[in-house]
Amino acid sequence: MSVYTNTIQLVECPRDAMQGWKTNIPTSKKITYLNTLLKIGFHTIDCGSFVSPKAIPQMADTAEVIAHLDIENTSTQLLTIIANSRGAMQAMDFEQIRYVGFPFSISPTFQKRNANQTIEEALAQIITIQNLCVQRNKTLVVYISMAFGNPYGDVYDELLVLEWVKKIASLDISIISLADTVGLATPQQIKNVLTILISAYPNIQFGVHLHANPQGWREKLDAAYTAGCTRFDGAIKGIGGCPMANDVLVGNMNTEWIIDYMQQQNVHLPINQTYLQQAITQADTIFI
């Protein structure tokens, strides 16, 4: 595999595609699919989560899946999502995992729905988890959920995003990803927020986890890219969304769209098209 040297980092999110799928996906199919994804050339794969199996039963086999991944011949890194320090401790036991992702919602309603925490409790969790990551040589990625608005009527404006990012940045978090959790973001919002944050915090890498439909994806992606964003989450075929949002969501940003867009910008991504097509074919047999 070629080493991922480009400044643009593409993160594939099969976990986000699978977690809310209504029919059970066999562990063996997950392992086969993820092992194909590891051959494509992504910077990172969001491969599972250590959360309550009652809340997200589709992810109950994350430990077994990770144990069967072939990471010997890939430069792709693994990320798992956690919702509290208990999940973080589970992730710490896996040498294969490089990143742990923590969803931090600036919508109080969604933070309670997603992790049964207040925002203040979630911030305290970030402090604990960041200390664990430093001790165990892992990197914490904080996802700002509902970063562009929420469907619950909770207070939102761009200053609120900046206020919470300032608090998180003070904890020496090196990667922050803005999540358009229910697809409400406008291109102008995306550009405004990222432009301010990237300028204010040059030592932090800012990413986006966007949801989009075929009509509005390019404008959102272009807004993030032209603002200087260097980390992009996607899911093959645009499958997935957050089951805890309790809403009909637009899909994840389609990975194929991101790859095509970057090619048009003359950005080289070390994507193996043969394995990408193989993964797309496998997705057709998994997400049915």
Beta strands, then each sheet from edge to edge (+ up, - down):
strand 1: 9-12
strand 2: 44-50
strand 3: 77-82
strand 4: 97-105
strand 5: 139-145
strand 6: 175-179
strand 7: 205-209
strand 8: 231-234
sheet 1: 1+ 2+ 3+ 4+ 5+ 6+ 7+ 8+ 1+
end
